[in-house]
Structures are given as C-alpha cells and as structure tokens.
Amino acid sequence: MLQPTVMVSALFLNLLLASPAAAQTELQSCYRRLEILRGKILKRGADAADRKEPRRIRYCFLFQGDSAARFLVRRLEEMNAEENRFVRDDEDLDGLLRYGLHDQSLPNYHVCFILADMFPRLSPEAEKAVLRAIAASYTPSTYGDSFLSSALLRIGQEAVPYLLELTTNHSSSSVRCRVQEMLNSIGEAQGEAEGRISPTMTPPTLDCKDSPEQRRLAAQNWSRWWDEVGRNLPFPRVPSFFDIDIDESPIQNQSRECTAPHV
C-alpha cells in the first residue's frame, strides 16, 4: 500500500498531466470527498483519521492555480446562495433550523482555508475573486465564530480592506464586532513587533456598535492610517489551519510572529 506522502505526490502528478476536462473531473472528485467528510463529522464527530483527511484533500487544489480557485469559489458561492434561500438574518432561527435540516452539513470552512493557502499562487484577478467569496461567506450560520476572519488573516495584507468593509457595513453586529477584534489584534501585533507602541503606530479606534455614519467615518480614518502606517509595518503571520492542532481554534493557535510587509 502506498504511503500517504507517495499517494499525495502521485495525485499531484496526475493533476499536472491531466487534460483540462480530466483535471476538472479530478477536482470534482476531491470536492466530493470533502462533502462526504463534512457529513460524517456532522453525524458522528471527527476521529483522528478525519482530522488528517482535509490536509490530504487540500493537495488536490493547492498547486492547481486559478482554475482550482475558480472551482472552489463557485462551490462557496453556491453554498452561500443555498443558505440565503432559507435564512434571512441571524435572528431567523426557524430559517437556520430549516437550512440545517435541508443541508445536513457544516459551514464549509475547509474551502475557505484551502483558498487561503492557495492565495500566494493566484493571479490578481483570482485573488480578488477569492477575497470577495470569503467575505461574502459571513452568512448567519457562521456568525458565531471567527474561522472566516482567520482565513482572511491567513491571506495577509490584501485582506485588510475586506475586513474593514465587514466591520463597517455588515448587517450583523456579531460579525462587525468579531472582525473589529481581528483588526485591533493586527494593530496590536504590529506595534509589539516594532518593540514599542507610539500614537502614530496605533490604529484609530473602531466601535462596531456605533451608528452607520460613525462607523463610516471611523473606517475612513482607519483606512488612512493603514495606507500611511499599517501596511508598512510587519504583518502577523498566521499558520495554515491544516498545520495547527485541529482541536483548537486558529485564533488560539495564532502566532504573534510578524512578517515584513510585501514590497
């Protein structure tokens, strides 16, 4: 029997050599494995093998560039549209229940984490599509956690404008406040990486519970600080979700290390 690393290498080689039609079929097969895994976890929880499976599935997509990213973005958009058919907002408990009974799956965080890992290998057009798709995935079934923000933070500086838009304009106060915490943590980590915190290095205050007009003005100030100061400071380095302890949240595992800004 082939060892897992050999199996992954063989799959990667097959994808490289495959025709476009065959590669698309292989991507669909890999995505189906992800759907089956989600269903299993929902019904009986995750065992040790289940925790390793997403990492293996990730390699189906990781080096396939824009075509694989577009495939996953379409799947993500389909899931979001399907949920929106059932659920109006985060207070629509009946809609959430109907959606859960209909879909029988967990929100597909794995897709967002795979896209975050693929991001450095994508074209600018595909990067924008990925960022838009993840930002649009803050739907009612995801309001209670920080996984999507972790995927955006994993992407890096390019995700900051999308995080700022979410904390300014998203309809859910829960989303606005969780993303605000993420933006505040970025500013704190950048200041700590420099070994000091000065007034010019500290980002303006964001308050997710302000009025829409107050949030808009605060976002303008924060964006100005980011353009003039923040983007030139080291950015927090977040490990891949697939390389951390699966029993803990990515936020709990988040490294306080920072990387130098892209130049």
C-alpha positions as CSV (number, residue, x, y, z in Angstrom):
1,M,0.0,0.0,0.0
2,L,1.3,3.4,-0.9
3,Q,2.3,5.7,2.0
4,P,0.2,8.9,2.3
5,T,3.1,11.2,1.1
6,V,3.5,8.9,-2.0
7,M,-0.3,9.0,-2.6
8,V,-0.3,12.8,-2.5
9,S,2.6,13.1,-4.8
10,A,1.0,10.7,-7.3
11,L,-2.2,12.6,-7.2
12,F,-0.4,15.9,-7.7
13,L,1.5,14.4,-10.7
14,N,-1.8,13.1,-12.2
15,L,-3.4,16.5,-11.9
16,L,-0.4,18.2,-13.6
17,L,-0.5,15.8,-16.5
18,A,-4.3,15.7,-16.9
19,S,-6.3,17.4,-19.7
20,P,-8.4,20.3,-18.6
21,A,-11.5,18.2,-18.7
22,A,-9.9,15.4,-16.7
23,A,-8.4,17.9,-14.2
24,Q,-11.9,19.3,-13.6
25,T,-13.3,15.8,-13.0
26,E,-10.5,15.2,-10.5
27,L,-11.3,18.5,-8.7
28,Q,-14.9,17.4,-8.5
29,S,-13.9,14.1,-7.1
30,C,-11.8,15.7,-4.4
31,Y,-14.5,18.1,-3.5
32,R,-16.9,15.2,-3.2
33,R,-14.5,13.7,-0.6
34,L,-14.7,16.9,1.3
35,E,-18.6,16.8,1.3
36,I,-18.6,13.2,2.5
37,L,-16.2,14.1,5.3
38,R,-18.4,17.0,6.4
39,G,-21.4,14.7,6.5
40,K,-19.5,12.1,8.6
41,I,-18.3,14.7,11.1
42,L,-21.8,16.1,11.5
43,K,-23.3,12.7,12.2
44,R,-20.7,11.2,14.5
45,G,-17.9,13.7,15.2
46,A,-14.3,13.6,14.0
47,D,-11.8,10.9,14.7
48,A,-8.0,11.1,14.2
49,A,-8.3,9.9,10.5
50,D,-11.0,12.6,9.8
51,R,-8.7,15.3,11.2
52,K,-6.0,14.3,8.7
53,E,-8.2,13.9,5.7
54,P,-8.7,17.7,4.9
55,R,-4.9,18.1,4.7
56,R,-4.7,15.4,2.1
57,I,-7.7,16.8,0.2
58,R,-6.0,20.3,0.2
59,Y,-3.3,18.9,-2.0
60,C,-5.9,18.3,-4.8
61,F,-6.2,22.0,-5.1
62,L,-3.1,23.7,-3.6
63,F,-0.9,23.9,-6.7
64,Q,-3.6,24.0,-9.4
65,G,-3.7,27.8,-9.6
66,D,-6.6,29.9,-10.9
67,S,-8.7,27.0,-12.3
68,A,-8.9,25.2,-9.0
69,A,-9.5,28.6,-7.2
70,R,-12.4,29.4,-9.5
71,F,-13.8,25.9,-8.9
72,L,-13.8,26.4,-5.1
73,V,-15.1,29.9,-5.4
74,R,-18.1,28.7,-7.4
75,R,-18.8,26.0,-4.7
76,L,-18.6,28.6,-2.0
77,E,-20.9,30.9,-3.8
78,E,-23.4,28.1,-4.3
79,M,-23.4,27.2,-0.6
80,N,-23.9,30.9,0.3
81,A,-26.8,31.2,-2.1
82,E,-28.4,28.0,-0.8
83,E,-28.3,29.2,2.7
84,N,-29.7,32.6,1.8
85,R,-32.7,30.7,0.3
86,F,-33.6,29.6,3.8
87,V,-32.2,32.2,6.2
88,R,-33.0,35.9,6.3
89,D,-30.7,37.0,9.1
90,D,-29.0,35.9,12.3
91,E,-32.3,36.1,14.2
92,D,-34.2,33.9,11.8
93,L,-33.9,30.8,14.0
94,D,-36.6,28.9,12.0
95,G,-34.7,29.6,8.8
96,L,-31.5,28.3,10.3
97,L,-33.2,25.2,11.5
98,R,-34.7,24.5,8.1
99,Y,-31.4,25.1,6.4
100,G,-29.6,22.8,8.8
101,L,-32.2,20.0,8.2
102,H,-32.1,20.6,4.5
103,D,-28.3,20.8,4.0
104,Q,-27.1,18.3,6.6
105,S,-23.6,19.8,6.5
106,L,-21.4,22.1,8.4
107,P,-20.5,25.5,7.1
108,N,-17.6,24.7,4.7
109,Y,-14.7,26.4,6.5
110,H,-12.3,23.9,4.8
111,V,-13.0,25.6,1.4
112,C,-12.0,29.0,2.8
113,F,-8.9,27.6,4.5
114,I,-7.8,25.8,1.2
115,L,-8.3,29.1,-0.7
116,A,-6.3,31.0,1.9
117,D,-3.4,28.5,1.4
118,M,-3.7,28.8,-2.4
119,F,-3.7,32.6,-2.4
120,P,0.1,33.3,-3.0
121,R,-0.1,31.2,-6.2
122,L,-3.0,33.0,-7.8
123,S,-3.3,35.8,-10.4
124,P,-4.5,39.2,-9.2
125,E,-8.0,38.5,-10.8
126,A,-8.3,35.2,-8.9
127,E,-7.1,36.8,-5.7
128,K,-9.9,39.3,-5.9
129,A,-12.5,36.6,-6.6
130,V,-11.2,34.6,-3.5
131,L,-11.4,37.6,-1.2
132,R,-14.9,38.5,-2.4
133,A,-16.1,35.0,-1.9
134,I,-14.7,34.6,1.6
135,A,-16.0,38.0,2.6
136,A,-19.5,37.0,1.3
137,S,-19.4,33.8,3.3
138,Y,-20.2,35.7,6.6
139,T,-23.8,34.2,6.5
140,P,-26.0,33.6,9.6
141,S,-24.7,30.0,10.1
142,T,-21.2,31.4,10.6
143,Y,-22.0,34.5,12.7
144,G,-21.0,32.8,16.0
145,D,-17.3,32.1,15.3
146,S,-14.1,33.6,14.0
147,F,-12.9,31.0,11.4
148,L,-13.6,33.1,8.3
149,S,-11.7,36.0,9.8
150,S,-8.8,33.6,10.4
151,A,-8.8,32.6,6.8
152,L,-8.7,36.3,5.7
153,L,-5.9,37.0,8.2
154,R,-4.0,34.0,6.8
155,I,-4.2,35.6,3.4
156,G,-2.4,38.7,4.7
157,Q,-2.4,42.4,3.9
158,E,-4.5,42.0,0.8
159,A,-7.5,41.0,3.0
160,V,-7.4,44.1,5.3
161,P,-9.7,46.3,3.1
162,Y,-12.3,43.4,3.1
163,L,-12.1,43.1,6.9
164,L,-12.5,46.9,7.2
165,E,-15.6,46.7,4.9
166,L,-17.1,43.9,7.0
167,T,-16.7,45.7,10.3
168,T,-18.1,48.9,8.8
169,N,-21.1,47.7,6.8
170,H,-22.1,44.1,7.6
171,S,-25.7,43.8,8.8
172,S,-24.8,41.6,11.7
173,S,-23.4,43.3,14.8
174,S,-21.8,40.0,15.8
175,V,-19.8,39.9,12.6
176,R,-18.9,43.6,12.8
177,C,-17.6,43.1,16.4
178,R,-15.7,39.9,15.7
179,V,-13.9,41.5,12.7
180,Q,-13.2,44.6,14.7
181,E,-11.4,42.5,17.3
182,M,-9.4,41.0,14.4
183,L,-8.4,44.4,13.1
184,N,-7.5,45.6,16.6
185,S,-5.3,42.5,17.1
186,I,-3.5,43.3,13.8
187,G,-2.6,46.8,15.1
188,E,-1.5,45.4,18.5
189,A,0.7,42.7,16.9
190,Q,2.3,45.2,14.6
191,G,3.1,47.6,17.4
192,E,4.5,44.7,19.5
193,A,6.7,43.6,16.6
194,E,8.3,47.0,16.5
195,G,9.1,46.8,20.2
196,R,7.1,49.8,21.1
197,I,3.7,51.4,20.7
198,S,3.5,55.1,19.8
199,P,0.4,57.2,19.0
200,T,1.3,57.2,15.3
201,M,1.7,53.4,15.2
202,T,-1.6,52.8,16.9
203,P,-4.6,52.5,14.6
204,P,-7.7,54.7,15.2
205,T,-10.5,53.2,17.4
206,L,-13.2,51.2,15.7
207,D,-16.5,50.7,17.5
208,C,-18.8,48.0,15.9
209,K,-21.8,49.3,17.8
210,D,-21.6,52.9,16.5
211,S,-24.1,54.3,14.2
212,P,-23.6,53.6,10.4
213,E,-22.3,57.2,9.9
214,Q,-19.9,57.0,12.8
215,R,-18.6,53.6,11.6
216,R,-18.1,55.0,8.1
217,L,-16.1,58.0,9.4
218,A,-14.0,55.7,11.7
219,A,-13.4,53.3,8.8
220,Q,-12.1,56.2,6.7
221,N,-9.7,57.2,9.5
222,W,-8.6,53.6,9.9
223,S,-8.1,53.2,6.2
224,R,-6.0,56.3,6.1
225,W,-3.8,55.0,9.0
226,W,-3.4,51.7,7.2
227,D,-2.3,53.3,3.9
228,E,0.2,55.7,5.7
229,V,1.4,53.5,8.6
230,G,0.0,50.0,9.0
231,R,0.8,48.4,5.6
232,N,4.5,49.4,6.1
233,L,4.7,47.5,9.5
234,P,5.3,43.8,9.8
235,F,2.1,41.8,9.4
236,P,1.0,39.0,11.8
237,R,2.0,35.5,10.5
238,V,-0.9,33.0,10.8
239,P,-0.1,29.3,10.1
240,S,-2.2,27.2,7.8
241,F,-5.3,25.8,9.5
242,F,-4.1,22.4,8.3
243,D,-0.8,22.7,10.1
244,I,-2.1,23.5,13.6
245,D,-3.8,21.5,16.3
246,I,-7.2,20.8,14.9
247,D,-8.7,20.6,18.4
248,E,-8.1,24.3,18.9
249,S,-9.3,27.4,17.1
250,P,-7.0,29.1,14.6
251,I,-7.3,32.2,16.8
252,Q,-6.0,30.2,19.8
253,N,-3.1,28.9,17.7
254,Q,-2.4,32.3,16.1
255,S,1.3,33.1,16.1
256,R,2.3,36.5,17.3
257,E,5.2,36.4,14.9
258,C,5.0,39.0,12.1
259,T,6.3,39.0,8.6
260,A,7.8,42.0,6.8
261,P,5.3,43.9,4.5
262,H,5.4,42.9,0.9
263,V,7.4,45.3,-1.3
